Amino acid sequence: MAIAAGDLREKITIERASYINNEFNEPVETWAPYISRRAGREDSGSGEKEAAGQVGAFLMARFAIRRDALVDGIKPTDRIAYDGAHWNIKEMKQLRDNTRFLEITAVKDLG
């Protein structure tokens, strides 16, 4: 995925999970924004998966964002909020041709 600063047309938010205790003092997972950045998006695949006897569809995309100290703190357990959906991060890597950008491969379940 070759990218230049002008290709960062989409706005994404990286969300991070944390836990709070509910009224029964049980930990409950909540998601909160970690950072928002401009990104380039390129679809990289789609398909179907089978789990627990049910078939569902998914879409895979690569998001490229400019690297900085906060971006370098993104974890594989974080997720991307983009265009009204949540994308699970599968892989993160530095772009081969440009070390100023991080490429994040993520998957969105389509149902």
Biopython code that builds the backbone (N, CA, C, O; Angstrom):
import numpy as np
from Bio.PDB.StructureBuilder import StructureBuilder

atoms = [
    (1, "MET", "N", (0.853, -1.170, 0.000)),
    (1, "MET", "CA", (0.000, 0.000, 0.000)),
    (1, "MET", "C", (0.898, 1.232, 0.000)),
    (1, "MET", "O", (1.443, 1.593, 1.043)),
    (2, "ALA", "N", (1.058, 1.865, -1.118)),
    (2, "ALA", "CA", (1.837, 3.105, -1.196)),
    (2, "ALA", "C", (0.932, 4.251, -0.754)),
    (2, "ALA", "O", (-0.226, 4.328, -1.163)),
    (3, "ILE", "N", (1.457, 5.127, 0.071)),
    (3, "ILE", "CA", (0.637, 6.195, 0.639)),
    (3, "ILE", "C", (1.413, 7.499, 0.700)),
    (3, "ILE", "O", (2.628, 7.512, 0.898)),
    (4, "ALA", "N", (0.701, 8.569, 0.530)),
    (4, "ALA", "CA", (1.246, 9.914, 0.710)),
    (4, "ALA", "C", (0.283, 10.674, 1.615)),
    (4, "ALA", "O", (-0.863, 10.260, 1.789)),
    (5, "ALA", "N", (0.735, 11.770, 2.182)),
    (5, "ALA", "CA", (-0.094, 12.526, 3.123)),
    (5, "ALA", "C", (-1.438, 12.913, 2.511)),
    (5, "ALA", "O", (-2.438, 12.961, 3.227)),
    (6, "GLY", "N", (-1.488, 13.189, 1.218)),
    (6, "GLY", "CA", (-2.734, 13.562, 0.552)),
    (6, "GLY", "C", (-3.748, 12.438, 0.452)),
    (6, "GLY", "O", (-4.913, 12.682, 0.136)),
    (7, "ASP", "N", (-3.324, 11.211, 0.717)),
    (7, "ASP", "CA", (-4.224, 10.059, 0.650)),
    (7, "ASP", "C", (-4.997, 9.832, 1.943)),
    (7, "ASP", "O", (-5.845, 8.942, 2.001)),
    (8, "LEU", "N", (-4.725, 10.613, 2.972)),
    (8, "LEU", "CA", (-5.360, 10.423, 4.279)),
    (8, "LEU", "C", (-6.704, 11.154, 4.298)),
    (8, "LEU", "O", (-6.819, 12.246, 4.854)),
    (9, "ARG", "N", (-7.706, 10.545, 3.689)),
    (9, "ARG", "CA", (-9.005, 11.191, 3.497)),
    (9, "ARG", "C", (-10.069, 10.763, 4.499)),
    (9, "ARG", "O", (-11.091, 11.435, 4.636)),
    (10, "GLU", "N", (-9.852, 9.683, 5.183)),
    (10, "GLU", "CA", (-10.852, 9.140, 6.106)),
    (10, "GLU", "C", (-10.471, 9.473, 7.546)),
    (10, "GLU", "O", (-9.290, 9.590, 7.871)),
    (11, "LYS", "N", (-11.477, 9.624, 8.405)),
    (11, "LYS", "CA", (-11.204, 9.851, 9.826)),
    (11, "LYS", "C", (-11.540, 8.572, 10.589)),
    (11, "LYS", "O", (-12.652, 8.053, 10.497)),
    (12, "ILE", "N", (-10.564, 8.076, 11.340)),
    (12, "ILE", "CA", (-10.779, 6.885, 12.152)),
    (12, "ILE", "C", (-10.492, 7.227, 13.614)),
    (12, "ILE", "O", (-9.749, 8.163, 13.911)),
    (13, "THR", "N", (-11.083, 6.466, 14.507)),
    (13, "THR", "CA", (-10.805, 6.590, 15.934)),
    (13, "THR", "C", (-10.345, 5.227, 16.435)),
    (13, "THR", "O", (-11.010, 4.213, 16.224)),
    (14, "ILE", "N", (-9.218, 5.225, 17.088)),
    (14, "ILE", "CA", (-8.741, 4.009, 17.740)),
    (14, "ILE", "C", (-9.351, 3.996, 19.132)),
    (14, "ILE", "O", (-9.214, 4.957, 19.890)),
    (15, "GLU", "N", (-10.026, 2.901, 19.463)),
    (15, "GLU", "CA", (-10.649, 2.766, 20.777)),
    (15, "GLU", "C", (-9.908, 1.724, 21.596)),
    (15, "GLU", "O", (-9.388, 0.742, 21.066)),
    (16, "ARG", "N", (-9.873, 1.960, 22.890)),
    (16, "ARG", "CA", (-9.170, 1.052, 23.802)),
    (16, "ARG", "C", (-10.152, 0.568, 24.865)),
    (16, "ARG", "O", (-10.956, 1.342, 25.386)),
    (17, "ALA", "N", (-10.076, -0.709, 25.174)),
    (17, "ALA", "CA", (-10.953, -1.306, 26.190)),
    (17, "ALA", "C", (-10.419, -1.018, 27.584)),
    (17, "ALA", "O", (-9.210, -0.970, 27.813)),
    (18, "SER", "N", (-11.346, -0.829, 28.498)),
    (18, "SER", "CA", (-11.003, -0.741, 29.906)),
    (18, "SER", "C", (-12.130, -1.427, 30.668)),
    (18, "SER", "O", (-13.160, -1.779, 30.092)),
    (19, "TYR", "N", (-11.928, -1.605, 31.931)),
    (19, "TYR", "CA", (-12.924, -2.304, 32.739)),
    (19, "TYR", "C", (-13.355, -1.425, 33.902)),
    (19, "TYR", "O", (-12.537, -0.800, 34.577)),
    (20, "ILE", "N", (-14.669, -1.398, 34.116)),
    (20, "ILE", "CA", (-15.217, -0.724, 35.283)),
    (20, "ILE", "C", (-16.069, -1.741, 36.025)),
    (20, "ILE", "O", (-16.500, -2.737, 35.444)),
    (21, "ASN", "N", (-16.310, -1.498, 37.281)),
    (21, "ASN", "CA", (-17.138, -2.410, 38.064)),
    (21, "ASN", "C", (-18.583, -1.940, 38.033)),
    (21, "ASN", "O", (-18.868, -0.755, 38.207)),
    (22, "ASN", "N", (-19.496, -2.886, 37.808)),
    (22, "ASN", "CA", (-20.915, -2.552, 37.807)),
    (22, "ASN", "C", (-21.450, -2.544, 39.239)),
    (22, "ASN", "O", (-20.684, -2.634, 40.198)),
    (23, "GLU", "N", (-22.765, -2.435, 39.370)),
    (23, "GLU", "CA", (-23.367, -2.349, 40.708)),
    (23, "GLU", "C", (-23.172, -3.614, 41.544)),
    (23, "GLU", "O", (-23.358, -3.584, 42.761)),
    (24, "PHE", "N", (-22.799, -4.724, 40.902)),
    (24, "PHE", "CA", (-22.524, -5.967, 41.618)),
    (24, "PHE", "C", (-21.023, -6.180, 41.812)),
    (24, "PHE", "O", (-20.582, -7.260, 42.203)),
    (25, "ASN", "N", (-20.255, -5.141, 41.535)),
    (25, "ASN", "CA", (-18.793, -5.158, 41.642)),
    (25, "ASN", "C", (-18.145, -6.167, 40.689)),
    (25, "ASN", "O", (-17.074, -6.703, 40.971)),
    (26, "GLU", "N", (-18.813, -6.415, 39.558)),
    (26, "GLU", "CA", (-18.282, -7.294, 38.525)),
    (26, "GLU", "C", (-17.613, -6.431, 37.458)),
    (26, "GLU", "O", (-18.143, -5.379, 37.101)),
    (27, "PRO", "N", (-16.457, -6.857, 36.944)),
    (27, "PRO", "CA", (-15.817, -6.053, 35.890)),
    (27, "PRO", "C", (-16.613, -6.120, 34.581)),
    (27, "PRO", "O", (-17.025, -7.194, 34.145)),
    (28, "VAL", "N", (-16.819, -4.957, 33.970)),
    (28, "VAL", "CA", (-17.554, -4.835, 32.710)),
    (28, "VAL", "C", (-16.650, -4.093, 31.723)),
    (28, "VAL", "O", (-16.098, -3.038, 32.036)),
    (29, "GLU", "N", (-16.510, -4.669, 30.524)),
    (29, "GLU", "CA", (-15.670, -4.049, 29.510)),
    (29, "GLU", "C", (-16.370, -2.844, 28.892)),
    (29, "GLU", "O", (-17.541, -2.920, 28.519)),
    (30, "THR", "N", (-15.645, -1.728, 28.785)),
    (30, "THR", "CA", (-16.137, -0.541, 28.107)),
    (30, "THR", "C", (-15.069, -0.080, 27.121)),
    (30, "THR", "O", (-13.883, -0.354, 27.309)),
    (31, "TRP", "N", (-15.488, 0.611, 26.083)),
    (31, "TRP", "CA", (-14.559, 1.121, 25.072)),
    (31, "TRP", "C", (-14.567, 2.643, 25.113)),
    (31, "TRP", "O", (-15.620, 3.271, 25.227)),
    (32, "ALA", "N", (-13.380, 3.221, 25.019)),
    (32, "ALA", "CA", (-13.240, 4.677, 25.022)),
    (32, "ALA", "C", (-12.258, 5.084, 23.927)),
    (32, "ALA", "O", (-11.344, 4.326, 23.601)),
    (33, "PRO", "N", (-12.440, 6.275, 23.358)),
    (33, "PRO", "CA", (-11.497, 6.739, 22.330)),
    (33, "PRO", "C", (-10.080, 6.855, 22.894)),
    (33, "PRO", "O", (-9.877, 7.371, 23.994)),
    (34, "TYR", "N", (-9.111, 6.371, 22.131)),
    (34, "TYR", "CA", (-7.694, 6.510, 22.475)),
    (34, "TYR", "C", (-7.111, 7.667, 21.661)),
    (34, "TYR", "O", (-6.556, 8.605, 22.232)),
    (35, "ILE", "N", (-7.232, 7.606, 20.332)),
    (35, "ILE", "CA", (-6.804, 8.699, 19.451)),
    (35, "ILE", "C", (-7.672, 8.710, 18.203)),
    (35, "ILE", "O", (-8.244, 7.688, 17.822)),
    (36, "SER", "N", (-7.762, 9.860, 17.579)),
    (36, "SER", "CA", (-8.412, 9.997, 16.270)),
    (36, "SER", "C", (-7.372, 10.519, 15.299)),
    (36, "SER", "O", (-6.586, 11.405, 15.634)),
    (37, "ARG", "N", (-7.370, 9.967, 14.093)),
    (37, "ARG", "CA", (-6.391, 10.362, 13.073)),
    (37, "ARG", "C", (-7.037, 10.284, 11.695)),
    (37, "ARG", "O", (-8.060, 9.625, 11.506)),
    (38, "ARG", "N", (-6.422, 10.966, 10.744)),
    (38, "ARG", "CA", (-6.779, 10.837, 9.335)),
    (38, "ARG", "C", (-6.081, 9.579, 8.811)),
    (38, "ARG", "O", (-4.955, 9.274, 9.203)),
    (39, "ALA", "N", (-6.760, 8.861, 7.928)),
    (39, "ALA", "CA", (-6.210, 7.597, 7.439)),
    (39, "ALA", "C", (-6.553, 7.387, 5.974)),
    (39, "ALA", "O", (-7.528, 7.932, 5.458)),
    (40, "GLY", "N", (-5.736, 6.593, 5.327)),
    (40, "GLY", "CA", (-6.046, 6.084, 3.999)),
    (40, "GLY", "C", (-6.614, 4.684, 4.180)),
    (40, "GLY", "O", (-6.126, 3.926, 5.018)),
    (41, "ARG", "N", (-7.635, 4.330, 3.411)),
    (41, "ARG", "CA", (-8.253, 3.004, 3.534)),
    (41, "ARG", "C", (-8.233, 2.302, 2.197)),
    (41, "ARG", "O", (-8.511, 2.901, 1.158)),
    (42, "GLU", "N", (-7.899, 1.011, 2.236)),
    (42, "GLU", "CA", (-7.902, 0.180, 1.038)),
    (42, "GLU", "C", (-8.488, -1.178, 1.410)),
    (42, "GLU", "O", (-7.954, -1.866, 2.280)),
    (43, "ASP", "N", (-9.580, -1.566, 0.759)),
    (43, "ASP", "CA", (-10.153, -2.887, 1.022)),
    (43, "ASP", "C", (-9.181, -3.947, 0.535)),
    (43, "ASP", "O", (-8.575, -3.818, -0.529)),
    (44, "SER", "N", (-9.045, -4.993, 1.331)),
    (44, "SER", "CA", (-8.085, -6.028, 0.951)),
    (44, "SER", "C", (-8.702, -7.409, 0.862)),
    (44, "SER", "O", (-8.015, -8.365, 0.503)),
    (45, "GLY", "N", (-9.973, -7.538, 1.177)),
    (45, "GLY", "CA", (-10.595, -8.841, 1.024)),
    (45, "GLY", "C", (-11.927, -8.911, 1.720)),
    (45, "GLY", "O", (-12.278, -8.041, 2.517)),
    (46, "SER", "N", (-12.663, -9.953, 1.413)),
    (46, "SER", "CA", (-13.935, -10.227, 2.058)),
    (46, "SER", "C", (-14.125, -11.729, 2.018)),
    (46, "SER", "O", (-13.381, -12.444, 1.346)),
    (47, "GLY", "N", (-15.106, -12.192, 2.727)),
    (47, "GLY", "CA", (-15.339, -13.625, 2.710)),
    (47, "GLY", "C", (-16.396, -14.024, 3.702)),
    (47, "GLY", "O", (-17.132, -13.195, 4.239)),
    (48, "GLU", "N", (-16.451, -15.311, 3.930)),
    (48, "GLU", "CA", (-17.404, -15.869, 4.869)),
    (48, "GLU", "C", (-16.641, -16.684, 5.894)),
    (48, "GLU", "O", (-15.559, -17.207, 5.628)),
    (49, "LYS", "N", (-17.232, -16.775, 7.064)),
    (49, "LYS", "CA", (-16.647, -17.604, 8.111)),
    (49, "LYS", "C", (-17.758, -18.407, 8.754)),
    (49, "LYS", "O", (-18.924, -18.012, 8.743)),
    (50, "GLU", "N", (-17.378, -19.527, 9.306)),
    (50, "GLU", "CA", (-18.350, -20.374, 9.976)),
    (50, "GLU", "C", (-17.936, -20.507, 11.431)),
    (50, "GLU", "O", (-16.804, -20.881, 11.738)),
    (51, "ALA", "N", (-18.862, -20.197, 12.317)),
    (51, "ALA", "CA", (-18.599, -20.306, 13.746)),
    (51, "ALA", "C", (-19.870, -20.772, 14.431)),
    (51, "ALA", "O", (-20.951, -20.240, 14.182)),
    (52, "ALA", "N", (-19.738, -21.743, 15.272)),
    (52, "ALA", "CA", (-20.859, -22.282, 16.043)),
    (52, "ALA", "C", (-22.041, -22.649, 15.149)),
    (52, "ALA", "O", (-23.199, -22.436, 15.511)),
    (53, "GLY", "N", (-21.734, -23.196, 13.991)),
    (53, "GLY", "CA", (-22.787, -23.652, 13.095)),
    (53, "GLY", "C", (-23.476, -22.553, 12.308)),
    (53, "GLY", "O", (-24.446, -22.819, 11.598)),
    (54, "GLN", "N", (-22.993, -21.319, 12.420)),
    (54, "GLN", "CA", (-23.585, -20.213, 11.689)),
    (54, "GLN", "C", (-22.566, -19.650, 10.706)),
    (54, "GLN", "O", (-21.362, -19.673, 10.960)),
    (55, "VAL", "N", (-23.060, -19.146, 9.588)),
    (55, "VAL", "CA", (-22.186, -18.557, 8.589)),
    (55, "VAL", "C", (-22.351, -17.042, 8.640)),
    (55, "VAL", "O", (-23.471, -16.533, 8.689)),
    (56, "GLY", "N", (-21.246, -16.338, 8.627)),
    (56, "GLY", "CA", (-21.276, -14.880, 8.632)),
    (56, "GLY", "C", (-20.283, -14.343, 7.614)),
    (56, "GLY", "O", (-19.395, -15.065, 7.160)),
    (57, "ALA", "N", (-20.435, -13.096, 7.264)),
    (57, "ALA", "CA", (-19.552, -12.469, 6.288)),
    (57, "ALA", "C", (-18.661, -11.455, 6.988)),
    (57, "ALA", "O", (-18.991, -10.948, 8.060)),
    (58, "PHE", "N", (-17.513, -11.168, 6.355)),
    (58, "PHE", "CA", (-16.604, -10.168, 6.906)),
    (58, "PHE", "C", (-15.963, -9.383, 5.773)),
    (58, "PHE", "O", (-15.923, -9.828, 4.626)),
    (59, "LEU", "N", (-15.463, -8.209, 6.122)),
    (59, "LEU", "CA", (-14.731, -7.353, 5.199)),
    (59, "LEU", "C", (-13.402, -7.013, 5.844)),
    (59, "LEU", "O", (-13.352, -6.649, 7.019)),
    (60, "MET", "N", (-12.323, -7.130, 5.081)),
    (60, "MET", "CA", (-10.991, -6.809, 5.582)),
    (60, "MET", "C", (-10.481, -5.573, 4.846)),
    (60, "MET", "O", (-10.644, -5.444, 3.633)),
    (61, "ALA", "N", (-9.862, -4.671, 5.602)),
    (61, "ALA", "CA", (-9.318, -3.452, 5.004)),
    (61, "ALA", "C", (-7.987, -3.119, 5.662)),
    (61, "ALA", "O", (-7.686, -3.562, 6.770)),
    (62, "ARG", "N", (-7.200, -2.321, 4.940)),
    (62, "ARG", "CA", (-5.943, -1.813, 5.483)),
    (62, "ARG", "C", (-6.084, -0.309, 5.645)),
    (62, "ARG", "O", (-6.505, 0.394, 4.726)),
    (63, "PHE", "N", (-5.728, 0.168, 6.818)),
    (63, "PHE", "CA", (-5.751, 1.594, 7.125)),
    (63, "PHE", "C", (-4.313, 2.049, 7.316)),
    (63, "PHE", "O", (-3.560, 1.416, 8.056)),
    (64, "ALA", "N", (-3.923, 3.124, 6.669)),
    (64, "ALA", "CA", (-2.583, 3.681, 6.826)),
    (64, "ALA", "C", (-2.713, 5.024, 7.538)),
    (64, "ALA", "O", (-3.484, 5.888, 7.122)),
    (65, "ILE", "N", (-1.949, 5.186, 8.617)),
    (65, "ILE", "CA", (-1.968, 6.438, 9.360)),
    (65, "ILE", "C", (-0.538, 6.902, 9.604)),
    (65, "ILE", "O", (0.398, 6.105, 9.672)),
    (66, "ARG", "N", (-0.403, 8.217, 9.734)),
    (66, "ARG", "CA", (0.916, 8.804, 9.991)),
    (66, "ARG", "C", (1.358, 8.429, 11.408)),
    (66, "ARG", "O", (0.577, 8.512, 12.355)),
    (67, "ARG", "N", (2.611, 8.018, 11.537)),
    (67, "ARG", "CA", (3.146, 7.584, 12.823)),
    (67, "ARG", "C", (3.520, 8.773, 13.702)),
    (67, "ARG", "O", (4.026, 9.789, 13.226)),
    (68, "ASP", "N", (3.258, 8.617, 14.992)),
    (68, "ASP", "CA", (3.736, 9.515, 16.034)),
    (68, "ASP", "C", (3.780, 8.713, 17.325)),
    (68, "ASP", "O", (3.532, 7.507, 17.301)),
    (69, "ALA", "N", (4.083, 9.338, 18.436)),
    (69, "ALA", "CA", (4.244, 8.597, 19.690)),
    (69, "ALA", "C", (2.953, 7.896, 20.107)),
    (69, "ALA", "O", (3.007, 6.762, 20.583)),
    (70, "LEU", "N", (1.801, 8.533, 19.943)),
    (70, "LEU", "CA", (0.539, 7.893, 20.315)),
    (70, "LEU", "C", (0.184, 6.759, 19.367)),
    (70, "LEU", "O", (-0.301, 5.716, 19.806)),
    (71, "VAL", "N", (0.417, 6.947, 18.089)),
    (71, "VAL", "CA", (0.141, 5.884, 17.115)),
    (71, "VAL", "C", (1.014, 4.671, 17.403)),
    (71, "VAL", "O", (0.552, 3.536, 17.289)),
    (72, "ASP", "N", (2.263, 4.898, 17.773)),
    (72, "ASP", "CA", (3.139, 3.779, 18.106)),
    (72, "ASP", "C", (2.675, 3.036, 19.356)),
    (72, "ASP", "O", (3.147, 1.933, 19.631)),
    (73, "GLY", "N", (1.746, 3.637, 20.120)),
    (73, "GLY", "CA", (1.194, 2.980, 21.306)),
    (73, "GLY", "C", (-0.040, 2.143, 21.034)),
    (73, "GLY", "O", (-0.596, 1.554, 21.962)),
    (74, "ILE", "N", (-0.486, 2.073, 19.779)),
    (74, "ILE", "CA", (-1.653, 1.254, 19.442)),
    (74, "ILE", "C", (-1.323, -0.209, 19.696)),
    (74, "ILE", "O", (-0.232, -0.681, 19.375)),
    (75, "LYS", "N", (-2.290, -0.920, 20.279)),
    (75, "LYS", "CA", (-2.118, -2.338, 20.613)),
    (75, "LYS", "C", (-3.041, -3.197, 19.752)),
    (75, "LYS", "O", (-4.074, -2.717, 19.285)),
    (76, "PRO", "N", (-2.683, -4.445, 19.541)),
    (76, "PRO", "CA", (-3.561, -5.341, 18.769)),
    (76, "PRO", "C", (-4.924, -5.563, 19.433)),
    (76, "PRO", "O", (-5.874, -5.978, 18.770)),
    (77, "THR", "N", (-5.021, -5.290, 20.725)),
    (77, "THR", "CA", (-6.294, -5.457, 21.434)),
    (77, "THR", "C", (-7.207, -4.250, 21.287)),
    (77, "THR", "O", (-8.359, -4.294, 21.718)),
    (78, "ASP", "N", (-6.707, -3.162, 20.679)),
    (78, "ASP", "CA", (-7.533, -1.987, 20.402)),
    (78, "ASP", "C", (-8.428, -2.296, 19.204)),
    (78, "ASP", "O", (-8.302, -3.351, 18.582)),
    (79, "ARG", "N", (-9.317, -1.388, 18.891)),
    (79, "ARG", "CA", (-10.166, -1.544, 17.706)),
    (79, "ARG", "C", (-10.318, -0.194, 17.022)),
    (79, "ARG", "O", (-9.999, 0.848, 17.595)),
    (80, "ILE", "N", (-10.807, -0.227, 15.798)),
    (80, "ILE", "CA", (-11.001, 0.985, 15.006)),
    (80, "ILE", "C", (-12.501, 1.258, 14.893)),
    (80, "ILE", "O", (-13.280, 0.366, 14.557)),
    (81, "ALA", "N", (-12.890, 2.488, 15.176)),
    (81, "ALA", "CA", (-14.256, 2.939, 14.917)),
    (81, "ALA", "C", (-14.189, 3.769, 13.638)),
    (81, "ALA", "O", (-13.484, 4.776, 13.570)),
    (82, "TYR", "N", (-14.928, 3.333, 12.635)),
    (82, "TYR", "CA", (-14.885, 3.999, 11.335)),
    (82, "TYR", "C", (-16.218, 3.825, 10.620)),
    (82, "TYR", "O", (-16.724, 2.708, 10.507)),
    (83, "ASP", "N", (-16.772, 4.895, 10.152)),
    (83, "ASP", "CA", (-17.981, 4.870, 9.333)),
    (83, "ASP", "C", (-19.122, 4.108, 10.009)),
    (83, "ASP", "O", (-19.831, 3.340, 9.359)),
    (84, "GLY", "N", (-19.293, 4.322, 11.310)),
    (84, "GLY", "CA", (-20.391, 3.712, 12.049)),
    (84, "GLY", "C", (-20.213, 2.252, 12.411)),
    (84, "GLY", "O", (-21.161, 1.619, 12.876)),
    (85, "ALA", "N", (-19.026, 1.698, 12.212)),
    (85, "ALA", "CA", (-18.787, 0.280, 12.515)),
    (85, "ALA", "C", (-17.494, 0.132, 13.309)),
    (85, "ALA", "O", (-16.664, 1.040, 13.356)),
    (86, "HIS", "N", (-17.348, -1.024, 13.925)),
    (86, "HIS", "CA", (-16.124, -1.334, 14.658)),
    (86, "HIS", "C", (-15.337, -2.400, 13.900)),
    (86, "HIS", "O", (-15.885, -3.405, 13.447)),
    (87, "TRP", "N", (-14.041, -2.150, 13.779)),
    (87, "TRP", "CA", (-13.129, -3.023, 13.055)),
    (87, "TRP", "C", (-12.135, -3.599, 14.050)),
    (87, "TRP", "O", (-11.494, -2.848, 14.785)),
    (88, "ASN", "N", (-11.994, -4.917, 14.086)),
    (88, "ASN", "CA", (-11.025, -5.571, 14.959)),
    (88, "ASN", "C", (-9.656, -5.586, 14.303)),
    (88, "ASN", "O", (-9.511, -6.004, 13.155)),
    (89, "ILE", "N", (-8.655, -5.128, 15.039)),
    (89, "ILE", "CA", (-7.296, -5.063, 14.508)),
    (89, "ILE", "C", (-6.705, -6.468, 14.454)),
    (89, "ILE", "O", (-6.733, -7.200, 15.444)),
    (90, "LYS", "N", (-6.177, -6.833, 13.305)),
    (90, "LYS", "CA", (-5.552, -8.142, 13.111)),
    (90, "LYS", "C", (-4.040, -8.052, 12.991)),
    (90, "LYS", "O", (-3.334, -8.962, 13.427)),
    (91, "GLU", "N", (-3.527, -6.967, 12.406)),
    (91, "GLU", "CA", (-2.094, -6.849, 12.169)),
    (91, "GLU", "C", (-1.719, -5.373, 12.060)),
    (91, "GLU", "O", (-2.492, -4.552, 11.567)),
    (92, "MET", "N", (-0.519, -5.057, 12.531)),
    (92, "MET", "CA", (0.026, -3.713, 12.396)),
    (92, "MET", "C", (1.452, -3.840, 11.900)),
    (92, "MET", "O", (2.213, -4.680, 12.380)),
    (93, "LYS", "N", (1.816, -2.995, 10.931)),
    (93, "LYS", "CA", (3.183, -3.047, 10.435)),
    (93, "LYS", "C", (3.572, -1.707, 9.833)),
    (93, "LYS", "O", (2.729, -0.935, 9.376)),
    (94, "GLN", "N", (4.851, -1.459, 9.848)),
    (94, "GLN", "CA", (5.408, -0.268, 9.211)),
    (94, "GLN", "C", (5.406, -0.500, 7.716)),
    (94, "GLN", "O", (5.737, -1.591, 7.252)),
    (95, "LEU", "N", (5.036, 0.520, 6.958)),
    (95, "LEU", "CA", (5.046, 0.375, 5.509)),
    (95, "LEU", "C", (6.477, 0.237, 4.993)),
    (95, "LEU", "O", (7.375, 0.965, 5.417)),
    (96, "ARG", "N", (6.671, -0.691, 4.089)),
    (96, "ARG", "CA", (8.014, -0.955, 3.551)),
    (96, "ARG", "C", (8.623, 0.259, 2.868)),
    (96, "ARG", "O", (9.806, 0.554, 3.043)),
    (97, "ASP", "N", (7.812, 0.957, 2.091)),
    (97, "ASP", "CA", (8.348, 2.050, 1.298)),
    (97, "ASP", "C", (8.320, 3.403, 2.012)),
    (97, "ASP", "O", (8.803, 4.399, 1.472)),
    (98, "ASN", "N", (7.758, 3.443, 3.219)),
    (98, "ASN", "CA", (7.655, 4.719, 3.908)),
    (98, "ASN", "C", (7.540, 4.477, 5.415)),
    (98, "ASN", "O", (6.506, 4.004, 5.887)),
    (99, "THR", "N", (8.578, 4.795, 6.163)),
    (99, "THR", "CA", (8.584, 4.533, 7.605)),
    (99, "THR", "C", (7.758, 5.537, 8.391)),
    (99, "THR", "O", (7.595, 5.381, 9.601)),
    (100, "ARG", "N", (7.233, 6.564, 7.735)),
    (100, "ARG", "CA", (6.432, 7.563, 8.435)),
    (100, "ARG", "C", (4.994, 7.116, 8.651)),
    (100, "ARG", "O", (4.242, 7.810, 9.336)),
    (101, "PHE", "N", (4.587, 5.980, 8.092)),
    (101, "PHE", "CA", (3.211, 5.521, 8.189)),
    (101, "PHE", "C", (3.140, 4.118, 8.793)),
    (101, "PHE", "O", (4.043, 3.299, 8.622)),
    (102, "LEU", "N", (2.043, 3.871, 9.502)),
    (102, "LEU", "CA", (1.755, 2.559, 10.058)),
    (102, "LEU", "C", (0.544, 2.008, 9.310)),
    (102, "LEU", "O", (-0.445, 2.711, 9.107)),
    (103, "GLU", "N", (0.635, 0.748, 8.906)),
    (103, "GLU", "CA", (-0.481, 0.085, 8.237)),
    (103, "GLU", "C", (-1.160, -0.850, 9.219)),
    (103, "GLU", "O", (-0.515, -1.702, 9.831)),
    (104, "ILE", "N", (-2.460, -0.687, 9.363)),
    (104, "ILE", "CA", (-3.252, -1.522, 10.268)),
    (104, "ILE", "C", (-4.235, -2.328, 9.439)),
    (104, "ILE", "O", (-5.061, -1.760, 8.724)),
    (105, "THR", "N", (-4.153, -3.636, 9.530)),
    (105, "THR", "CA", (-5.122, -4.513, 8.870)),
    (105, "THR", "C", (-6.206, -4.824, 9.895)),
    (105, "THR", "O", (-5.915, -5.236, 11.018)),
    (106, "ALA", "N", (-7.458, -4.620, 9.496)),
    (106, "ALA", "CA", (-8.580, -4.809, 10.412)),
    (106, "ALA", "C", (-9.741, -5.487, 9.698)),
    (106, "ALA", "O", (-9.851, -5.447, 8.473)),
    (107, "VAL", "N", (-10.604, -6.111, 10.496)),
    (107, "VAL", "CA", (-11.741, -6.868, 9.972)),
    (107, "VAL", "C", (-13.025, -6.360, 10.596)),
    (107, "VAL", "O", (-13.099, -6.097, 11.797)),
    (108, "LYS", "N", (-14.041, -6.228, 9.743)),
    (108, "LYS", "CA", (-15.386, -5.840, 10.205)),
    (108, "LYS", "C", (-16.317, -6.998, 9.905)),
    (108, "LYS", "O", (-16.366, -7.488, 8.776)),
    (109, "ASP", "N", (-17.063, -7.439, 10.922)),
    (109, "ASP", "CA", (-18.062, -8.478, 10.708)),
    (109, "ASP", "C", (-19.288, -7.861, 10.051)),
    (109, "ASP", "O", (-19.761, -6.800, 10.458)),
    (110, "LEU", "N", (-19.790, -8.539, 9.036)),
    (110, "LEU", "CA", (-20.969, -8.058, 8.315)),
    (110, "LEU", "C", (-22.234, -8.782, 8.726)),
    (110, "LEU", "O", (-23.316, -8.492, 8.215)),
    (111, "GLY", "N", (-22.103, -9.720, 9.646)),
    (111, "GLY", "CA", (-23.295, -10.429, 10.133)),
    (111, "GLY", "C", (-23.326, -11.864, 9.750)),
    (111, "GLY", "O", (-24.271, -12.574, 10.095)),
]
sb = StructureBuilder()
sb.init_structure("model")
sb.init_model(0)
sb.init_chain("A")
sb.init_seg("    ")
for serial, (resi, resn, name, xyz) in enumerate(atoms, 1):
    if name == "N":
        sb.init_residue(resn, " ", resi, " ")
    sb.init_atom(name, np.array(xyz, "f"), 0.0, 1.0, " ", f" {name:<3s}", serial, name[0])
structure = sb.get_structure()
